[in-house]
């Protein structure tokens, strides 16, 4: 007559303690960013953030897409872009690095 019978314990929820509850985007939805394309380099774009909830078998995730304007003024989508293809806009006072071809090195700089 023990009080700790395992068959009376509540059933586990099926979710592990280390399961990620939500993904957090690095930038907000509908913000202006710069998107890198091989053809045009860094160009203005509108970022779209899609939140994908987790399931029992998949952690939650964030997908990023950008909307750019081509040379004729038409809007084009680039879906599921990777984090290294877009960046927040630089603002006055941002600290950056600039590559010097002459010195073959990176130099500290500030956006003005």
C-alpha positions, 0 to 999 in steps of 0.5 A: 500500500505505497502512495507512489504507484507509478501507474497512478502518475499523470501521463507525460505530455509528450513534450520534453523539458528541453523543447523550444516553445517558440522561435524568435525572429531577428527582425520584425515583420514588414521592416525595410532591410537590404537584401544581397543579390549577385546581380545587384549587390545590396538593394532595398527590400521589404522583409516578411517574417513567417512564424511556423509553430512547433509540433511534437516532431519539429521545433518552431521556426522562422522563415524569411522572405523579401520583396524587391523591386526590379529594374522595371519597377515590378515587385518580386519575391524571394522566399525562404532567404537565408540570414546572410542575405539580408541585413538591417539598414545602417543608420548614422552612428553605426559602427562598421568595418571597411575592407581596404584593398591597399592595406589588405585589411579590415578597418573600423569605420562609422556610418555618417 
